[in-house]
Amino acid sequence: MKTIFRVSVIFLIVAIFSGCAAVKPWEREYLSDPIMQLDANKEEKAVKEHFLGTREGSTGSLGVSGGGCGCN
């Protein structure tokens, strides 16, 4: 029973500290690159949402209103 507890504690410690990483200041530029963002191109996202809202007519939670003609 003690070995199972010890293995569990070791596994827990390894799991907690495996996500910690020190990022050097010169490496932060890669993390702030626009390609790392989920929606880097705002204009392209707006056009895509408008297209889906007007053509499909069934998209939700995108903030798009209007009918099938695209003329709100």
SEVEX-967307 format. One record per atom (N, C-alpha, C): residue number from 1; chain; atom name; x, y, z. Coordinates in steps of 0.2 Angstrom, whole numbers, plus 5000, padded with zeros to 4 digits. Example, Ala and Ser with C-alpha at 12.3 -4.5 7.8 and 13.67 -1.06 7.14 Angstrom:
2
{1; A; N; {5066; 4972; 5039}},
{1; A; CA; {5062; 4978; 5039}},
{1; A; C; {5066; 4984; 5039}},
{2; A; N; {5064; 4989; 5035}},
{2; A; CA; {5068; 4995; 5036}},
{2; A; C; {5064; 5000; 5039}},
This chain:
72
{1; A; N; {5004; 4994; 5000}},
{1; A; CA; {5000; 5000; 5000}},
{1; A; C; {5004; 5006; 5000}},
{2; A; N; {5010; 5006; 5004}},
{2; A; CA; {5014; 5012; 5004}},
{2; A; C; {5018; 5013; 4997}},
{3; A; N; {5019; 5008; 4994}},
{3; A; CA; {5022; 5009; 4987}},
{3; A; C; {5017; 5012; 4982}},
{4; A; N; {5011; 5010; 4982}},
{4; A; CA; {5006; 5013; 4978}},
{4; A; C; {5005; 5021; 4980}},
{5; A; N; {5005; 5022; 4986}},
{5; A; CA; {5005; 5029; 4988}},
{5; A; C; {5011; 5033; 4986}},
{6; A; N; {5017; 5030; 4987}},
{6; A; CA; {5023; 5034; 4985}},
{6; A; C; {5023; 5035; 4977}},
{7; A; N; {5021; 5030; 4973}},
{7; A; CA; {5021; 5031; 4966}},
{7; A; C; {5016; 5036; 4964}},
{8; A; N; {5010; 5036; 4967}},
{8; A; CA; {5005; 5041; 4966}},
{8; A; C; {5007; 5048; 4967}},
{9; A; N; {5011; 5049; 4973}},
{9; A; CA; {5013; 5055; 4975}},
{9; A; C; {5019; 5058; 4970}},
{10; A; N; {5023; 5053; 4968}},
{10; A; CA; {5028; 5055; 4963}},
{10; A; C; {5025; 5057; 4956}},
{11; A; N; {5020; 5053; 4954}},
{11; A; CA; {5017; 5054; 4948}},
{11; A; C; {5013; 5061; 4948}},
{12; A; N; {5010; 5063; 4954}},
{12; A; CA; {5007; 5069; 4955}},
{12; A; C; {5012; 5075; 4954}},
{13; A; N; {5018; 5074; 4958}},
{13; A; CA; {5023; 5079; 4958}},
{13; A; C; {5025; 5080; 4950}},
{14; A; N; {5027; 5075; 4947}},
{14; A; CA; {5029; 5075; 4940}},
{14; A; C; {5024; 5079; 4936}},
{15; A; N; {5018; 5077; 4937}},
{15; A; CA; {5012; 5080; 4932}},
{15; A; C; {5012; 5087; 4934}},
{16; A; N; {5012; 5089; 4940}},
{16; A; CA; {5012; 5096; 4942}},
{16; A; C; {5017; 5100; 4939}},
{17; A; N; {5023; 5098; 4939}},
{17; A; CA; {5029; 5102; 4937}},
{17; A; C; {5031; 5101; 4930}},
{18; A; N; {5028; 5097; 4927}},
{18; A; CA; {5030; 5096; 4919}},
{18; A; C; {5027; 5101; 4915}},
{19; A; N; {5022; 5105; 4918}},
{19; A; CA; {5019; 5110; 4914}},
{19; A; C; {5022; 5117; 4915}},
{20; A; N; {5027; 5117; 4920}},
{20; A; CA; {5030; 5123; 4921}},
{20; A; C; {5036; 5124; 4917}},
{21; A; N; {5037; 5130; 4914}},
{21; A; CA; {5043; 5131; 4909}},
{21; A; C; {5045; 5138; 4910}},
{22; A; N; {5051; 5139; 4910}},
{22; A; CA; {5054; 5146; 4911}},
{22; A; C; {5055; 5149; 4903}},
{23; A; N; {5052; 5154; 4902}},
{23; A; CA; {5052; 5157; 4895}},
{23; A; C; {5057; 5163; 4895}},
{24; A; N; {5062; 5162; 4891}},
{24; A; CA; {5067; 5168; 4891}},
{24; A; C; {5064; 5174; 4888}},
{25; A; N; {5067; 5180; 4889}},
{25; A; CA; {5064; 5186; 4886}},
{25; A; C; {5064; 5186; 4878}},
{26; A; N; {5070; 5183; 4876}},
{26; A; CA; {5071; 5183; 4868}},
{26; A; C; {5066; 5177; 4865}},
{27; A; N; {5064; 5173; 4869}},
{27; A; CA; {5059; 5168; 4866}},
{27; A; C; {5052; 5170; 4866}},
{28; A; N; {5050; 5175; 4870}},
{28; A; CA; {5043; 5177; 4870}},
{28; A; C; {5041; 5180; 4864}},
{29; A; N; {5045; 5182; 4859}},
{29; A; CA; {5043; 5185; 4853}},
{29; A; C; {5039; 5179; 4849}},
{30; A; N; {5041; 5173; 4850}},
{30; A; CA; {5038; 5167; 4846}},
{30; A; C; {5031; 5166; 4849}},
{31; A; N; {5030; 5167; 4856}},
{31; A; CA; {5024; 5166; 4859}},
{31; A; C; {5019; 5172; 4857}},
{32; A; N; {5021; 5178; 4856}},
{32; A; CA; {5017; 5183; 4854}},
{32; A; C; {5016; 5184; 4846}},
{33; A; N; {5018; 5179; 4842}},
{33; A; CA; {5017; 5180; 4835}},
{33; A; C; {5010; 5179; 4834}},
{34; A; N; {5007; 5183; 4829}},
{34; A; CA; {5000; 5183; 4827}},
{34; A; C; {4998; 5176; 4825}},
{35; A; N; {5002; 5172; 4822}},
{35; A; CA; {5000; 5165; 4820}},
{35; A; C; {4998; 5161; 4826}},
{36; A; N; {5001; 5163; 4832}},
{36; A; CA; {4999; 5159; 4838}},
{36; A; C; {4992; 5160; 4841}},
{37; A; N; {4989; 5166; 4839}},
{37; A; CA; {4982; 5167; 4841}},
{37; A; C; {4977; 5163; 4838}},
{38; A; N; {4972; 5162; 4841}},
{38; A; CA; {4966; 5158; 4838}},
{38; A; C; {4963; 5162; 4832}},
{39; A; N; {4962; 5168; 4833}},
{39; A; CA; {4959; 5172; 4827}},
{39; A; C; {4964; 5178; 4826}},
{40; A; N; {4969; 5176; 4822}},
{40; A; CA; {4974; 5181; 4821}},
{40; A; C; {4972; 5187; 4816}},
{41; A; N; {4968; 5185; 4811}},
{41; A; CA; {4966; 5189; 4806}},
{41; A; C; {4958; 5191; 4807}},
{42; A; N; {4957; 5197; 4810}},
{42; A; CA; {4950; 5199; 4812}},
{42; A; C; {4946; 5200; 4806}},
{43; A; N; {4949; 5203; 4801}},
{43; A; CA; {4945; 5204; 4795}},
{43; A; C; {4942; 5198; 4791}},
{44; A; N; {4947; 5193; 4791}},
{44; A; CA; {4945; 5186; 4788}},
{44; A; C; {4940; 5183; 4792}},
{45; A; N; {4940; 5183; 4799}},
{45; A; CA; {4935; 5180; 4803}},
{45; A; C; {4929; 5183; 4802}},
{46; A; N; {4928; 5190; 4801}},
{46; A; CA; {4922; 5194; 4801}},
{46; A; C; {4919; 5192; 4794}},
{47; A; N; {4923; 5191; 4789}},
{47; A; CA; {4920; 5189; 4782}},
{47; A; C; {4917; 5182; 4782}},
{48; A; N; {4921; 5178; 4785}},
{48; A; CA; {4919; 5171; 4786}},
{48; A; C; {4912; 5170; 4790}},
{49; A; N; {4912; 5174; 4795}},
{49; A; CA; {4906; 5174; 4799}},
{49; A; C; {4900; 5177; 4795}},
{50; A; N; {4901; 5182; 4792}},
{50; A; CA; {4896; 5185; 4788}},
{50; A; C; {4893; 5180; 4782}},
{51; A; N; {4898; 5177; 4779}},
{51; A; CA; {4897; 5172; 4774}},
{51; A; C; {4893; 5167; 4777}},
{52; A; N; {4895; 5164; 4782}},
{52; A; CA; {4891; 5158; 4785}},
{52; A; C; {4884; 5160; 4788}},
{53; A; N; {4884; 5166; 4790}},
{53; A; CA; {4877; 5169; 4792}},
{53; A; C; {4872; 5170; 4787}},
{54; A; N; {4875; 5172; 4781}},
{54; A; CA; {4870; 5174; 4776}},
{54; A; C; {4869; 5168; 4771}},
{55; A; N; {4873; 5163; 4770}},
{55; A; CA; {4872; 5158; 4766}},
{55; A; C; {4869; 5152; 4770}},
{56; A; N; {4871; 5150; 4776}},
{56; A; CA; {4869; 5145; 4779}},
{56; A; C; {4862; 5147; 4783}},
{57; A; N; {4862; 5152; 4786}},
{57; A; CA; {4856; 5154; 4789}},
{57; A; C; {4855; 5151; 4796}},
{58; A; N; {4859; 5146; 4798}},
{58; A; CA; {4858; 5142; 4804}},
{58; A; C; {4864; 5143; 4808}},
{59; A; N; {4868; 5147; 4807}},
{59; A; CA; {4874; 5148; 4812}},
{59; A; C; {4872; 5152; 4818}},
{60; A; N; {4874; 5150; 4824}},
{60; A; CA; {4872; 5153; 4830}},
{60; A; C; {4878; 5156; 4834}},
{61; A; N; {4877; 5160; 4838}},
{61; A; CA; {4882; 5163; 4843}},
{61; A; C; {4888; 5166; 4840}},
{62; A; N; {4887; 5168; 4834}},
{62; A; CA; {4892; 5172; 4830}},
{62; A; C; {4891; 5180; 4830}},
{63; A; N; {4885; 5182; 4832}},
{63; A; CA; {4883; 5189; 4832}},
{63; A; C; {4881; 5191; 4825}},
{64; A; N; {4880; 5187; 4821}},
{64; A; CA; {4878; 5189; 4814}},
{64; A; C; {4870; 5189; 4814}},
{65; A; N; {4867; 5194; 4811}},
{65; A; CA; {4860; 5194; 4810}},
{65; A; C; {4859; 5195; 4802}},
{66; A; N; {4853; 5194; 4800}},
{66; A; CA; {4851; 5195; 4793}},
{66; A; C; {4849; 5189; 4790}},
{67; A; N; {4846; 5189; 4784}},
{67; A; CA; {4843; 5184; 4780}},
{67; A; C; {4848; 5181; 4775}},
{68; A; N; {4845; 5178; 4770}},
{68; A; CA; {4849; 5175; 4765}},
{68; A; C; {4852; 5179; 4759}},
{69; A; N; {4850; 5185; 4759}},
{69; A; CA; {4852; 5190; 4754}},
{69; A; C; {4859; 5193; 4755}},
{70; A; N; {4860; 5194; 4762}},
{70; A; CA; {4866; 5197; 4764}},
{70; A; C; {4866; 5205; 4764}},
{71; A; N; {4860; 5207; 4765}},
{71; A; CA; {4859; 5214; 4765}},
{71; A; C; {4856; 5217; 4772}},
{72; A; N; {4857; 5214; 4777}},
{72; A; CA; {4855; 5215; 4784}},
{72; A; C; {4850; 5221; 4784}},
